[in-house]
């Protein structure tokens, strides 16, 4: 099982805070709330296999954290 982590961060290319999704030491995605909807950007250059249930859960947790800001 891979270890996921969510970090709330301020990044230079966004006006609002973002939720970064890390898998161990690799940044895999960033959720941002710049408009009405939450957008997601993926930062994966290599093929990485994830458990779908765990990935859905971590994205949902990050979405909730971002909406609480």
BABABA-355897 format. One record per residue: residue number from 1; residue in three letters; x, y, z of N, C-alpha, C, O in turn. Coordinates in steps of 0.02 Angstrom, whole numbers. Layout:
BEGIN
[site NUM,"ALA",[X,Y,Z],[X,Y,Z],[X,Y,Z],[X,Y,Z]]
...
***
This chain:
BEGIN
[site 1,"UNK",[42,-59,0],[0,0,0],[44,62,0],[91,68,40]]
[site 2,"UNK",[30,108,-45],[68,170,-49],[42,220,2],[-17,221,19]]
[site 3,"UNK",[87,263,26],[68,313,75],[52,379,40],[95,407,6]]
[site 4,"UNK",[-10,403,48],[-31,466,19],[-29,521,72],[-38,508,131]]
[site 5,"UNK",[-19,582,49],[-17,639,93],[-48,699,57],[-38,707,-4]]
[site 6,"UNK",[-85,741,93],[-114,802,65],[-79,861,98],[-74,865,159]]
[site 7,"UNK",[-55,907,56],[-25,968,82],[-62,1028,52],[-69,1033,-9]]
[site 8,"UNK",[-85,1072,95],[-114,1135,72],[-57,1183,60],[-15,1193,104]]
[site 9,"UNK",[-55,1213,0],[3,1254,-18],[-18,1317,-56],[-71,1319,-87]]
[site 10,"UNK",[25,1366,-53],[19,1426,-93],[70,1419,-150],[130,1411,-137]]
[site 11,"UNK",[46,1422,-211],[90,1415,-269],[88,1478,-311],[37,1512,-313]]
[site 12,"UNK",[143,1495,-344],[147,1560,-378],[99,1568,-438],[83,1624,-456]]
[site 13,"UNK",[77,1514,-468],[34,1520,-527],[-40,1518,-512],[-81,1516,-558]]
[site 14,"UNK",[-59,1518,-448],[-130,1516,-428],[-144,1573,-379],[-101,1591,-339]]
[site 15,"UNK",[-204,1601,-382],[-224,1654,-336],[-243,1626,-267],[-231,1658,-216]]
[site 16,"UNK",[-272,1566,-266],[-296,1535,-204],[-249,1478,-184],[-207,1456,-223]]
[site 17,"UNK",[-258,1454,-123],[-221,1396,-100],[-241,1334,-140],[-296,1331,-168]]
[site 18,"UNK",[-196,1286,-143],[-209,1223,-179],[-199,1164,-131],[-168,1171,-79]]
[site 19,"UNK",[-226,1108,-150],[-215,1045,-113],[-171,1001,-156],[-191,979,-210]]
[site 20,"UNK",[-110,989,-133],[-64,945,-169],[-73,874,-144],[-78,863,-84]]
[site 21,"UNK",[-75,826,-190],[-79,755,-173],[-11,724,-186],[14,724,-242]]
[site 22,"UNK",[19,699,-133],[84,667,-136],[76,593,-125],[37,571,-83]]
[site 23,"UNK",[113,553,-162],[118,481,-151],[191,467,-133],[235,469,-176]]
[site 24,"UNK",[201,454,-69],[269,448,-42],[306,513,-56],[287,563,-26]]
[site 25,"UNK",[356,515,-98],[392,578,-110],[379,606,-180],[419,647,-204]]
[site 26,"UNK",[325,585,-212],[309,607,-280],[245,648,-280],[193,624,-258]]
[site 27,"UNK",[248,709,-306],[189,750,-315],[151,721,-375],[176,721,-431]]
[site 28,"UNK",[89,697,-363],[52,666,-418],[-3,711,-445],[-21,706,-504]]
[site 29,"UNK",[-30,756,-403],[-85,798,-427],[-93,859,-383],[-68,862,-326]]
[site 30,"UNK",[-128,909,-411],[-143,970,-375],[-216,988,-388],[-237,993,-446]]
[site 31,"UNK",[-253,999,-335],[-322,1021,-341],[-325,1096,-327],[-296,1119,-278]]
[site 32,"UNK",[-359,1133,-370],[-365,1205,-361],[-438,1225,-367],[-478,1193,-400]]
[site 33,"UNK",[-454,1280,-334],[-523,1305,-332],[-522,1378,-354],[-538,1423,-314]]
[site 34,"UNK",[-503,1391,-416],[-497,1458,-442],[-563,1484,-470],[-574,1545,-472]]
[site 35,"UNK",[-607,1440,-490],[-672,1459,-519],[-726,1423,-478],[-715,1404,-421]]
[site 36,"UNK",[-785,1415,-508],[-840,1382,-472],[-825,1308,-459],[-846,1281,-407]]
[site 37,"UNK",[-790,1276,-504],[-775,1205,-498],[-704,1194,-474],[-661,1239,-480]]
[site 38,"UNK",[-691,1136,-446],[-623,1117,-427],[-589,1084,-486],[-617,1038,-516]]
[site 39,"UNK",[-530,1107,-502],[-490,1078,-557],[-435,1035,-529],[-413,1044,-472]]
[site 40,"UNK",[-414,987,-570],[-358,944,-549],[-306,943,-605],[-323,936,-664]]
[site 41,"UNK",[-244,949,-585],[-187,943,-631],[-145,884,-608],[-130,878,-548]]
[site 42,"UNK",[-125,842,-655],[-83,784,-639],[-11,800,-656],[3,833,-706]]
[site 43,"UNK",[35,775,-615],[106,787,-623],[145,721,-627],[197,714,-594]]
[site 44,"UNK",[122,675,-666],[154,610,-670],[184,602,-739],[149,606,-790]]
[site 45,"UNK",[249,590,-741],[284,579,-804],[294,505,-819],[302,485,-877]]
[site 46,"UNK",[295,465,-767],[306,393,-775],[242,355,-761],[194,383,-733]]
[site 47,"UNK",[241,293,-779],[184,250,-764],[188,229,-691],[237,199,-669]]
[site 48,"UNK",[136,244,-653],[132,226,-583],[65,193,-571],[13,219,-593]]
[site 49,"UNK",[64,138,-537],[3,102,-523],[-23,121,-454],[14,119,-405]]
[site 50,"UNK",[-88,139,-450],[-120,157,-387],[-181,113,-375],[-212,89,-423]]
[site 51,"UNK",[-197,103,-313],[-259,69,-294],[-315,120,-306],[-313,174,-277]]
[site 52,"UNK",[-365,103,-346],[-418,150,-364],[-456,175,-304],[-470,235,-298]]
[site 53,"UNK",[-474,130,-258],[-513,150,-199],[-474,200,-157],[-501,251,-135]]
[site 54,"UNK",[-410,187,-145],[-368,232,-106],[-360,300,-140],[-362,352,-108]]
[site 55,"UNK",[-352,299,-206],[-343,360,-243],[-407,402,-241],[-404,463,-232]]
[site 56,"UNK",[-464,372,-250],[-528,408,-246],[-537,438,-176],[-558,495,-170]]
[site 57,"UNK",[-521,400,-125],[-528,424,-56],[-483,484,-43],[-505,532,-11]]
[site 58,"UNK",[-421,483,-67],[-375,538,-54],[-396,600,-93],[-388,656,-68]]
[site 59,"UNK",[-422,592,-153],[-446,649,-191],[-507,680,-158],[-513,741,-155]]
[site 60,"UNK",[-551,639,-131],[-611,664,-97],[-590,701,-33],[-619,754,-17]]
[site 61,"UNK",[-542,674,3],[-518,708,64],[-487,775,46],[-498,825,81]]
[site 62,"UNK",[-447,778,-7],[-416,840,-28],[-469,891,-51],[-463,950,-36]]
[site 63,"UNK",[-520,868,-85],[-574,912,-107],[-608,944,-47],[-621,1004,-46]]
[site 64,"UNK",[-622,904,4],[-655,929,65],[-611,980,100],[-637,1032,123]]
[site 65,"UNK",[-547,967,105],[-501,1015,137],[-498,1080,99],[-498,1134,130]]
[site 66,"UNK",[-497,1077,33],[-493,1137,-7],[-557,1178,0],[-553,1240,1]]
[site 67,"UNK",[-614,1147,5],[-677,1182,12],[-685,1214,80],[-724,1261,89]]
[site 68,"UNK",[-648,1190,130],[-652,1218,197],[-612,1282,204],[-620,1319,253]]
[site 69,"UNK",[-569,1296,156],[-526,1357,160],[-565,1420,149],[-537,1475,151]]
***
